[in-house]
Amino acid sequence: MGVKRLSRQDRIKKSIRMKISGTSDRPRLSVYRSNSAVYAQIIDDKKGSTLAASYSKETNVKGNNVEAATAVGKLLAEKALAAGISKVVFDRNGYLYHGKVKAIADGAREGGLQF
């Protein structure tokens, strides 16, 4: 069952990445969930560099939950605005858009990013 889910996620991820790409004008906000933390980073695909990154252990919120994901989104938005980035393209990385993934997006929007 685990192998089937991973191959499905990889297929969805590949389909998404064929449609979106991060440029210097609108970099890509990529989300990753693990069992212990949630990660988000802003990537310029043309240069192949990470412009800003944040993960749940940097926040003051304990645990790996929706509140921590919202805090990650807000922290990432602060870092991005400090780096001069205000518009991004959201990459859910093959995950369904609910729960922690949606919380990161909502937190980033509250922090001032536009997508």
JOBELHU-V154121 format. One line per field, one symbol per residue. phi: phi as a letter, one per 40 degrees, with the letter a starting at -180 (. if undefined). burial: b if it has 9 or more other ideal C-beta (glycine too) atoms within 8 Angstrom, else e. Layout:
phi->???
burial->???
This chain:
phi->.cccccccccccdccccccbacbccbcccbbbbbcbabbaabbccccgbccaaaacccccccgbbccccccccccccccccccgbbbbbcbcggcccagcccccccccccchcba
burial->eeeeeeeebbbbbeebbeeeebbeeebbbbbeeeeeebbbbbbbbeeeeebbbbbbeebebeebeebbbbbbbbbbbbbbbeeebeebbbbbbbbeeeebbbbbbbbbbbbebeb
